Amino acid sequence: MKIKKNKEIRPLTAIILAGGKSSRIGSDKDKAILKLNKKCLIDIVISKLKHIVGDNIIIVGPPEKYPSYKQVVPDIFNQRGLLVGLYSGLKSSASRYNLVVGCDMPFLKVELLQYMRDKIDSNDIIIPRYAKNYIEPLCAIYSKDCLSIMERNIEAGILSIRRIFPYLKVRYIEEKEIKRVDSELNSFFNINFKEDFIRAEELIRKKGKKVIAKRTKV
């Protein structure tokens, strides 16, 4: 995989929100350790992130459930939800800018993550937007400058991620930009239900067939 060189590469830490149980998939295991193509979902995600951040990876989740991983931090607030997980990861990070993803996103495109990093500039949030204003908060870059408004909203019980946007400088990665590197938007595919898991297995099989066909032509 070729990664485009950038004159000014911003140091990034990746934050993985490890989520919870996979009961909607029909398992009592934590979603992060479910195996897809013989690999844990979280390990698939980590393998993609390493192309961008090396070993600078924080997992937000109960540390006792992820003993073999280097840096695992719990939620700081008692409330549950995306904003609390984001805040906890950002608070624990040593980097100003942080790439945040979910643990159940096996088809993240490294090229898209790099493109987002290249668009940091002076922005506080770099976030994909597609399908008529749908945003993807779990494949986005957040600055630590987001922390103060996040904390204020959490303490006020305002847990919608969109409610922090008016106070920050947001750079949207629009659908046309996304499709240049991820034509089918598979980076945002996440696994919540059994049907999603089956679909993920199908996508892997199709990808394998394409690789074999390409080799045969060569």
C-alpha positions in Angstrom: 0.0 0.0 0.0 1.5 3.3 -1.1 1.0 6.2 1.3 1.4 9.7 -0.1 4.2 11.7 1.4 3.1 15.0 3.1 5.5 17.8 3.8 3.9 18.5 7.2 2.6 15.4 8.8 0.6 16.1 11.9 1.4 13.7 14.8 -1.8 11.8 15.5 -3.0 9.4 18.1 -5.8 6.9 17.2 -8.6 6.3 19.7 -10.7 3.2 19.3 -14.1 3.2 21.1 -14.4 -0.5 22.1 -18.2 -0.5 22.5 -20.0 -3.1 24.4 -21.7 -6.5 24.1 -22.7 -7.9 20.7 -26.1 -9.2 21.9 -27.7 -7.8 18.8 -25.5 -10.1 16.7 -26.4 -13.1 18.8 -23.3 -13.3 21.0 -22.5 -12.5 24.6 -18.9 -11.5 23.8 -17.8 -8.0 23.5 -18.1 -6.8 20.0 -14.4 -5.9 19.7 -13.2 -9.5 20.1 -15.7 -11.1 17.7 -13.7 -12.8 14.9 -14.2 -11.9 11.2 -12.1 -13.9 8.8 -10.3 -15.5 11.8 -9.2 -12.1 13.2 -10.7 -10.1 16.1 -12.6 -7.0 14.8 -10.5 -4.7 17.0 -7.2 -6.2 15.6 -8.4 -5.6 12.0 -9.1 -2.0 12.9 -5.7 -1.6 14.6 -3.9 -3.0 11.5 -5.4 -0.2 9.5 -4.7 2.5 12.0 -1.0 1.5 12.3 -0.4 2.8 8.7 -1.4 6.3 10.0 -0.4 6.5 13.7 2.1 3.6 14.2 1.7 2.3 17.8 0.0 5.5 19.1 -3.3 3.9 19.8 -5.7 4.3 22.8 -8.6 1.9 23.4 -11.5 3.3 25.4 -13.1 0.5 27.3 -12.8 -1.5 30.5 -9.1 -2.2 31.0 -9.7 -5.6 32.5 -11.4 -6.7 29.2 -8.4 -5.8 27.1 -5.3 -6.9 29.1 -3.1 -7.7 26.1 -3.4 -4.2 24.6 -0.9 -1.4 25.4 -3.1 1.5 26.4 -6.6 1.1 27.5 -8.6 3.7 29.4 -12.1 3.6 31.0 -14.8 6.2 30.5 -14.2 9.2 32.8 -17.9 10.0 33.3 -20.6 7.6 34.5 -22.8 8.5 31.6 -22.6 6.2 28.6 -22.5 7.1 25.0 -20.3 8.4 22.1 -19.6 11.8 23.5 -18.3 10.4 26.9 -16.1 7.9 25.0 -14.7 10.6 22.8 -14.0 12.8 25.8 -12.3 10.0 27.7 -10.0 9.2 24.8 -9.1 12.8 24.1 -8.4 13.5 27.7 -6.0 10.6 27.9 -4.1 11.4 24.7 -0.8 13.2 24.5 -1.5 14.4 20.9 -3.4 17.5 20.0 -5.1 15.8 17.1 -6.7 12.4 17.4 -8.3 10.0 14.9 -11.3 8.4 16.4 -12.9 5.2 15.1 -15.2 2.4 16.3 -13.9 -1.1 17.0 -16.4 -2.7 14.5 -15.3 -1.0 11.3 -13.3 -3.6 9.4 -13.2 -1.9 6.0 -11.6 1.4 6.9 -9.7 2.8 4.0 -6.2 3.9 4.9 -6.3 6.4 2.0 -9.3 8.1 3.5 -7.8 8.4 6.9 -4.7 9.9 5.4 -6.8 12.3 3.3 -8.6 13.5 6.5 -5.2 14.0 8.2 -4.1 16.1 5.3 -7.1 18.4 5.8 -6.4 19.2 9.5 -5.0 22.7 8.9 -6.4 24.8 11.8 -9.6 22.9 12.1 -10.9 21.4 15.4 -12.9 18.6 13.8 -12.5 16.8 10.5 -15.5 14.6 9.8 -17.1 12.8 6.8 -20.5 14.0 5.6 -22.5 12.1 3.0 -26.1 11.0 2.0 -27.7 14.4 2.6 -26.1 15.6 5.8 -25.3 12.3 7.5 -22.1 12.6 9.5 -19.7 9.8 10.6 -18.5 10.8 14.1 -16.7 7.4 14.5 -14.4 8.0 11.6 -13.2 11.5 12.3 -10.4 13.6 13.7 -10.8 15.7 16.8 -8.6 18.3 18.4 -8.1 18.5 22.2 -9.5 21.9 21.8 -12.9 20.1 21.8 -12.5 19.0 25.4 -13.9 22.1 27.2 -17.2 22.2 25.2 -17.5 18.4 25.5 -17.1 18.5 29.2 -19.6 21.4 29.6 -22.2 19.5 27.5 -21.6 16.2 29.3 -22.1 17.8 32.7 -25.3 19.5 31.4 -26.6 16.2 30.0 -26.3 17.3 26.4 -24.8 14.2 24.8 -25.4 14.8 21.1 -22.1 15.1 19.2 -23.6 17.7 16.8 -24.3 20.0 19.7 -20.5 20.8 20.1 -20.1 21.8 16.4 -21.3 25.4 16.7 -18.5 26.2 19.1 -15.7 24.7 17.0 -14.1 24.9 13.6 -15.4 21.9 11.6 -14.1 20.7 8.2 -16.5 18.4 6.5 -15.1 15.8 4.1 -17.9 15.7 1.6 -19.2 12.7 -0.3 -17.5 13.6 -3.5 -14.2 13.7 -1.7 -14.8 10.5 0.1 -15.6 8.6 -3.1 -12.3 9.5 -4.6 -10.6 7.0 -2.3 -13.6 4.9 -1.1 -16.1 4.6 -3.9 -18.6 2.4 -2.0 -18.2 4.2 1.4 -17.2 0.9 3.0 -15.1 2.7 5.5 -18.3 3.5 7.4 -19.6 0.0 7.4 -20.0 -1.1 11.1 -21.3 -4.3 12.6 -24.3 -3.9 14.9 -26.6 -6.8 13.8 -26.1 -10.4 12.7 -27.0 -9.3 9.2 -24.1 -6.8 9.2 -21.8 -9.6 10.2 -23.0 -11.8 7.3 -22.6 -8.9 4.9 -19.1 -8.3 6.1 -18.2 -11.9 5.4 -19.7 -11.5 1.9 -17.6 -8.4 1.3 -14.4 -10.2 2.3 -15.2 -13.1 0.0 -15.9 -10.8 -2.9 -12.6 -9.0 -2.3 -10.8 -12.3 -2.3 -12.3 -13.2 -5.6 -11.3 -9.9 -7.1 -7.7 -10.4 -6.0 -7.6 -13.9 -7.5 -9.1 -12.7 -10.8 -6.5 -9.9 -10.9 -3.6 -12.3 -10.4 -5.0 -14.6 -13.1 -5.0 -11.8 -15.6 -1.4 -10.9 -14.8 
